[in-house]
Amino acid sequence: MAITAYLLYRDAAAAVEWLAAAFGLEADEVLKGADGRVNHAAMRLGKAVLMLGSPGPEFKGPRALGHATANLYVDVDDVEAHYARAVAAGATVVEELKDTFYGARRYGAEDLEGHRWYFAQDLTAGRRRPKKPRRRQPAARKKQPKARGRTRASRK
C-alpha cells in the first residue's frame, strides 16, 4: 500500500520543470489536453510518486489563499545537498536546516504554488538507540476463593 499526494498547480507544466530543478523529482508521465496544456503529471523521487495537475482558472493554491493547506514530508539521503539545490533553484525556505529532537536533520521550503515541503535525513540510521528499561508490573492479586457454606452475612 502507499499514499500518493496529488497536488494542484495553476501551471502544471511549470510545476514539472520547477520540481525537477529545485527538488530533484523526475517526470514519469506528462499528459496534455487538446489545448496543449499539461492536465496531469506523475513524478518520482526514488521510489516515491507525486501526482499533480491543473484544475482550471477558478483554482486557488496555498499562496493565493495566503496560508499553507498541507505539508509534505520527504526523506532524502543527503539533506545538505538537497537544501543547496532547492535554494539555488529559488525555493522559498520556510525553515532553515536544523537537527530535530526526533533524530532527523531537516529544512522546509515552499514550491512555486506555495505548497510546503519538508525534506529530512535520518541521523539515527546505523546508530543503536538505547532501549528503555521495562517497568515492572505489579504482582497480580490472587483471587480469593469463594466461601462455601454459610458466610458471616448469612448468619444474621
N, C-alpha and C positions, 0 to 999 in steps of 0.2 A: 504494500500500500504506500501511497505517497499523497501529500497535499501539494498542489501546484498553484502558485499565485498567478492571478490574471490581472494585470494592471492596464489601466486605460490611459491613453495619451491623445491629446488633440492631433498630434502629428506622429503617427506610429513609425513612419519611415525615418524621421529624425531621431526618434527614440532608439530604434535599432542601431543606428550609427553611433549615437552618443553612449549607449550602454556598452557597446563593444569597445569604444575608445576609453571610456572612464573606468568601467568596472570589469572589463575583460570577458564579457559574455560573448558567445559566438552564435551567429544566426544559424538556425537549424532549418527553419521553414518560414518563408515570407509569402503571404498570399495577397494579391492585389485585386481590387474590384474592377468593374468595367471602366471606371473613371481613371484608372491607373494608380489610385491611392492605395497604400497598404491598409488593409482592413484587419488583418490578423498576422501575427508572427509568433514563432516559438524560438526561444534562445536557450543556450545551455551554458552552464558554468560547472565544469566537471560532469558529474552525473545528474546534477540538479537541472530542472527545466523551469523556465519562466515563460508564460504566455502573455501576450499583450495585443491590444487592438485600439482602433479609433472608433469611438461610439457615435460621433456626429457633432454637429455645431452646438447643440444645447449642453454638451458636457462641460463640467467644471471640475478640474482636478484640485488637489490639495493646495497648490499655490494660488489658484484663483479663489478658492474658498477662504484662504488666509490661515489655515491650520492643517496639521497632519491628520490624515484619516486612518492610517495604519502604518506599521513598521515591518520591515523585512529584516531578518537576522540571518546572516550568511557566514558559514565557517570557511575560512581560507587558510592555506598553508603558510603564507608569508604576509602578514598584515601590514608590515612596514612598507614593503614593495607595493602592495595594493593601495595603500594610502597615498604614496608618492604618485602613482599612476592616476588616481582619481583627482588629486589636486592639480596635476599637470593638465588634465583634460577639462578643468574648470568646475569640478563638482563643488557645491556649497557645503563646506564642512560644518556640521551642527554639533559635533562633539569631537574634540581632539583625541588623538591616540592616548589611551590610558590603560593601566592594569586594573582589572576589576577584582572585587572581593571573591568572586567565584572561580578565579584561576584562568581568566582569559585576558588577552590584550585586544582592545577594540577601538574603533572610531565610528562616527556616524556622519552620513552625508545625505544631501538631497539630490535627486536627479532633476532633469530639466522640467518636469511636471510638478515637482515638489514632493514626490514620494520619498519617505525616509527609509534609508538603508543603513544597517549596522553590520559591519564586517569585523570578524573576530578570529583570533588564533588561540587555540587551546594551549595554555602554558603548562598544563599538568600532564600532558602526554609523556609516557615513559617514566613518570615520577610516581612513586607509590605513595598514596595518601595513607596516613596512619589510621588504623581502624579505631572507631570509637569503642571505649570499653562498654561491655554489656552490663546493663543494670540487672542486679539480682532481683528476681521476682519474689515477693513474699511467699512463704510457705502456704500452701492451700490449707484451709481449715478442714479438719476431718469432720465428716458428718456424724452427728450424734445418732446412735441407734434409737429407733422409736421405742418408747416404753411399751412393755407388754403388760397386759392386765390392767390393774387399777392405777391411776395416777393420783397425785395429791388433789388435783382439781376435781376428780370424780368422787373423792371420799367425802366431800362436804355435803 
